[in-house]
Every structure is written in C-alpha cells, then in structure tokens.
C-alpha cells in the first residue's frame, strides 16, 4: 500500500502510519518529499511522524518554495518534530 500508484490511497496509508509514529513509513516520506510534486498531506505526515531524521529534508524544502501557505505547513511540521524530540 505504501507503493500504491493511486495517490489518494498511498497518501492515506502514509498519513495513517505517520500518525501512529510507525517508523516503517519514514523512508517512504523521505522519498515523497524528494519528488517533483509534493502533496500537502505528505508535509503534514512528516510532522506527525515526529522523526528528527526528516528535519534536514524539511529545512531544504523551505528554500525551494515561495508559496507562504506551503512554507507555513513546512514550518508547522518542523515545529511539531522539534516538540516531539524534546518530549
């Protein structure tokens, strides 16, 4: 299901596993964040996963986007991960 060609199904599975902080989803999130087209839900899932492993990629994305809405989502995910790491 993580490799499903249907975007809706794949994103739903990724989001669900990220909310449960299932580490099996981290590699998939990393791959999704490195694609040419990144869905908002993947950025949110990165924050929900809460892994500091995702911070460098999210920080890189901040430099790639000009859309304030997307930048806000990336910053929210970064903040969420940092809060999770400090717990």
Beta strands, then each sheet from edge to edge (+ up, - down):
end
